[in-house]
Amino acid sequence: MARIPATVDSERNRSASTGHPAPSFFYNGHAPRRRTQVAMACAVLGFGLTVVWSAKFVDQTIGDTIADTLLGHTAKGTPIASALAGIFFALVTGVAGTFTACNIAVFSALAPLTGGRADSRRGRMAAGLRPLGHLATGAAVVSALYGAAVAITGTGMAQFDQSSQGNGLSGRLIQAMVVFGLIGATMTYLGLAALGFVRDPLAKLSARHPSAPMLFMGGLIGAFLVGRPFPLFRQLFRDAAESHNVLYGAAAFVCQSLGNILVVAVLFLLVTGFLGDRLQRWMTDSPSRTAALMAAGFITAGVFLLLYWDLRILGARDLIWYPIAPWAA
């Protein structure tokens, strides 16, 4: 029988004595002393973002401007001339959608990657490429499958349904509410796991396959396309559906997902390259900081997705009351 390393055995004994789960990818075994306060503060921050978030400003002022500049013409409403143009359109609009309301979760997905160990700036940046590659792979697989399904099914999918039943909720919007609600609940759970409140659902899998957590989080990012109502994405969505070209649909949707994480990935590599040494020392001094950082990213993003895409959507249609800032209405 294989002998369990003393360090792992001691961590399990410590976990049993404290009542916390055993260490894993999402839970490093060092919960912050004020973990309840951390969770509550992150939940309040996520809620606050839903109140002040302006979809019009982010989608139109930022997203449309970036897309128009990179494409060299007005992106919205301009027909996509060819499959190659569609691939480029997908990548550009993916970049333009970096700061949309669903893509805020990408930032929390990169929180576990900070503070890697390396002696040089180049080494730290190189070390960050592997988990980023796993993240991109997970996103590419899910988005490719959905893109292929769109090309096969055509425009009969719920994401094309814009008709409302007197309550302002179209089939497309209901799909977005369900998808992002599930993603938000998943990310909130992972944040609670990082604080040791619940068990890491991927603990056994990641022990055997260390890349599994990043592939899973990439899959969540790819699933954004299943619910995304971003106008520029809908334009790509319709083009892929009407083409009935499976390869084009898959490739375009993959480029859309990769465009979503491109800017964040570059910023992450720059931060790890130029600040990674200080960040590593800061986290090593107190491992509970790593847990708090990971939890902050996941809980903030998870609560934001849950409240924004479910409760605030209902509030915007006067089905319930929900606080919305004047500039965000």
Buried (B, 14 or more C-beta within 10 A) or exposed (E): EEEEEEEEEEBBEBBEEEEBBBBBBBBBBBBBEEBEEBBEBBBEBBBBBBBEBBBEEBBEEBBBEBBBEBBEEEBBEEEBEEBEBBBBBBBBBBBBBBBBBBBBBBBBBBBBBBBBEBEEBEBBBBBBEEBBBBBBBBBBBBBBBBBBBBBEBBEEBEBBBEEBEEEEBBBBBBBBBBBBBBBBBBBBBBBBBBBBBBBBBBBEBBBEEEBBBBBBBBBBBBBBBBBBBBBBBBBBBBBBBEBEBBEBBBBBBBBBBBBBBBBBBEEBBEBBBEBBBEBBEBBEEEBBBBBBBBBBBBBBBBBBBBBBBBBBBBBBBEEEEBEBEEEBE
